[in-house]
């Protein structure tokens, strides 16, 4: 029997590349998406699922088990970013981001756990970000969701280990996808103009950081290793040289030094 994986946010970018990679390697892939029919590969089954709705998730997971009777892995990839001064963000915008980036991920896991516990195996992969390790100005709401995913995942890995269930965190740097365009909220306010020059300056820096972004297929390969490998490793940083260097510096430098380094790098001081 072929192995089975659920992937959320599989209609584009990292999710799409991951779905195609696992399908090509003969896994049975279930794509959870709000869009119908996003894949036509024979090993990919498309299910219309709203991950902000626990009932929708429950129905989809029941469908997976009725069709194949097992679940080997889950990749929680669905999510989007946001850029702009926190003061100019709206309550509804912040809530919508947490609803997908954090609570949607939690919903998928919680509805899957009864099945994973019973079968006593499985791997849960949560796609975080290099932004779950370090921060940039004007990404405060986005960073807060990814830091939440980091803490949740690290704690959860203790809880699920006795049941043979692994938890993995993928931390991509800048990746070529719709993240910096279609999947990016922009916080703006006509009343609050004091941030305008600051935002304009950092907008240019942000856009340049995606010029040497890695391909989503590179992240998909790391996800493959996380799912199929025997390592007990929890975190997997993947990105260009800049992203990997920043992640290493975050670990070894005292926080005041690292923050000062970032300010100089971004020409903020």
C-alpha positions in Angstrom: 0.0 0.0 0.0 1.4 3.4 -1.0 2.0 6.0 1.7 -0.4 8.9 2.2 0.2 12.6 2.9 -2.1 15.6 3.4 -0.8 18.9 2.2 -2.5 22.2 2.9 -1.9 25.3 0.8 -0.9 23.0 -2.1 -2.2 25.2 -5.0 1.0 27.1 -5.5 4.6 27.7 -4.3 6.1 25.4 -1.7 2.8 23.4 -1.2 2.4 22.7 -5.0 6.1 21.7 -5.3 5.8 19.4 -2.3 2.6 17.8 -3.6 4.2 17.1 -7.0 7.4 15.7 -5.5 5.6 13.2 -3.3 3.2 12.3 -6.1 6.1 11.6 -8.5 7.7 9.4 -5.8 4.5 7.3 -5.6 2.9 8.7 -2.5 -0.8 9.2 -2.4 -1.3 13.0 -2.0 -4.4 14.7 -0.7 -4.4 18.4 -1.5 -6.5 20.5 1.0 -7.4 23.7 -0.8 -10.3 26.1 -1.1 -10.0 25.8 -4.8 -11.4 22.7 -6.6 -9.3 20.7 -9.0 -5.9 22.4 -8.5 -3.9 19.3 -9.5 -4.4 16.7 -12.3 -1.6 14.2 -11.3 -3.0 10.7 -10.9 -1.5 10.4 -7.4 -3.0 13.7 -6.2 -6.6 13.9 -4.9 -8.0 17.4 -4.5 -10.3 18.0 -1.6 -12.0 21.4 -1.1 -11.3 22.2 2.5 -11.6 25.4 4.6 -8.9 25.0 7.3 -10.5 27.7 9.4 -13.5 25.5 9.7 -13.0 22.4 12.0 -16.0 20.7 10.5 -14.7 21.0 7.0 -11.4 19.5 8.2 -13.1 16.7 10.0 -15.1 15.7 6.9 -11.9 15.8 4.7 -9.9 13.6 7.0 -12.7 11.1 7.3 -12.7 11.0 3.5 -8.9 10.3 3.4 -9.3 7.4 5.8 -12.3 6.0 3.9 -10.4 6.0 0.7 -6.9 4.8 1.8 -7.2 3.8 5.5 -4.0 5.4 6.7 -2.2 8.7 7.1 1.6 8.8 7.1 2.3 12.5 7.1 0.7 16.0 7.2 2.3 19.1 5.8 0.8 22.3 7.2 1.9 24.8 4.5 -1.2 27.1 4.1 -0.5 30.6 5.2 0.2 34.2 4.0 2.3 37.1 5.0 1.8 40.8 5.9 3.9 43.9 5.5 3.4 47.3 7.1 3.4 49.3 10.3 1.5 47.5 13.1 -0.3 50.7 14.0 -1.9 50.8 10.6 -3.1 47.2 10.7 -6.8 46.4 11.3 -8.2 44.0 13.9 -9.8 42.0 11.1 -6.6 41.7 9.2 -4.7 40.4 12.3 -7.4 37.9 13.1 -7.5 36.5 9.6 -3.8 35.9 9.6 -3.9 34.1 12.9 -7.0 32.2 11.7 -5.0 30.6 8.8 -1.3 30.7 9.9 -1.9 29.4 13.4 -5.4 28.2 14.2 -5.9 26.6 10.8 -2.7 24.6 11.4 -3.9 23.6 14.9 -7.3 22.6 13.5 -5.8 20.2 11.0 -3.5 18.6 13.6 -6.2 18.3 16.2 -8.7 16.6 13.9 -5.9 14.2 12.6 -4.6 13.1 16.0 -7.3 10.5 16.9 -6.3 8.6 13.8 -2.6 9.1 14.2 -2.7 8.0 17.8 -4.6 4.9 16.9 -2.2 3.9 14.2 0.8 4.9 16.4 2.9 6.4 13.6 3.0 9.5 11.4 4.9 12.8 10.8 3.5 16.3 11.2 5.5 18.9 9.3 4.7 22.5 10.1 6.0 25.1 7.6 7.2 28.0 9.7 9.7 30.5 8.3 13.1 32.0 8.9 10.8 34.7 10.3 10.0 32.3 13.1 13.6 32.6 14.2 14.5 36.3 13.5 12.4 39.4 12.9 12.4 42.3 10.4 10.7 45.6 10.9 7.2 45.9 9.4 6.5 42.2 9.7 5.4 42.2 13.3 2.0 40.5 12.8 3.4 37.9 10.4 6.4 37.2 12.7 4.0 36.7 15.7 2.2 34.0 13.8 5.4 32.1 12.9 6.8 32.4 16.4 3.5 31.0 17.7 4.0 28.0 15.3 7.5 27.5 16.5 6.5 27.4 20.2 3.5 25.2 19.5 5.4 22.7 17.4 8.3 22.4 19.9 6.0 21.7 22.8 3.8 19.4 20.7 6.7 17.2 19.8 7.1 16.2 23.4 3.3 15.4 23.7 3.2 13.2 20.6 6.5 11.3 20.9 5.1 8.6 23.2 2.6 7.8 20.4 5.2 7.4 17.7 4.2 10.7 16.0 7.0 13.0 14.9 6.8 16.8 14.7 9.0 18.7 12.3 9.5 22.4 11.6 10.5 23.7 8.2 12.0 27.3 8.2 12.3 28.6 4.7 14.0 31.9 3.8 12.9 33.9 0.8 11.3 31.6 -1.7 10.1 32.2 -5.3 6.4 32.0 -5.0 3.3 34.3 -4.7 4.3 35.1 -1.1 5.7 38.5 -1.9 2.8 39.4 -4.2 -0.6 37.7 -4.1 0.0 36.1 -0.6 1.1 39.3 1.1 -1.3 41.6 3.0 -0.2 45.3 3.1 -1.2 47.4 6.1 -2.0 51.0 5.1 -3.8 53.9 6.6 -4.7 57.3 5.0 -4.9 58.8 8.5 -1.5 57.7 9.8 1.2 59.0 7.5 4.2 59.2 9.8 5.4 55.7 8.7 5.4 56.5 5.0 9.1 57.2 4.4 10.1 54.3 6.7 7.8 51.8 4.8 8.9 53.0 1.4 12.6 52.5 2.3 12.0 49.0 3.7 9.7 48.1 0.8 12.6 48.3 -1.6 14.8 46.2 0.7 12.1 43.6 1.0 11.6 43.3 -2.7 15.4 43.0 -3.3 15.6 40.2 -0.8 13.4 38.1 -3.1 15.6 38.6 -6.1 17.9 35.7 -5.1 15.1 33.6 -3.5 15.4 29.9 -3.7 13.0 27.8 -5.8 10.1 26.1 -3.9 11.4 22.8 -5.2 14.4 23.2 -2.9 12.1 23.5 0.1 10.1 20.5 -1.1 13.2 18.3 -1.0 13.9 19.3 2.6 10.3 18.5 3.5 10.8 15.1 1.8 13.9 14.5 3.9 12.0 15.5 7.1 9.1 13.1 6.4 11.0 10.1 5.1 14.3 10.4 7.0 15.1 8.7 10.3 16.5 11.8 12.0 15.0 13.0 15.3 15.9 16.6 14.1 13.2 19.1 15.0 14.1 22.2 12.9 15.1 22.4 9.2 16.4 25.8 8.0 16.4 26.1 4.2 17.3 29.1 2.1 20.0 31.0 0.3 23.3 31.8 2.0 22.0 35.0 3.5 19.1 33.3 5.2 21.3 30.5 6.6 23.8 33.0 7.9 21.2 35.0 9.7 19.8 31.9 11.3 23.3 30.9 12.5 24.1 34.4 13.8 20.7 34.5 15.7 21.8 31.4 17.6 25.3 32.5 18.5 25.1 36.3 19.0 23.7 37.9 22.2 20.3 39.4 21.3 21.5 43.1 21.6 24.3 42.4 19.2 22.1 40.6 16.7 19.5 43.3 16.7 22.2 46.0 16.2 23.6 43.9 13.3 20.2 43.8 11.6 19.7 47.6 12.1 23.0 48.3 10.4 22.3 45.8 7.6 19.0 47.4 6.9 20.5 50.9 7.1 18.3 51.9 10.1 21.2 53.3 12.1 
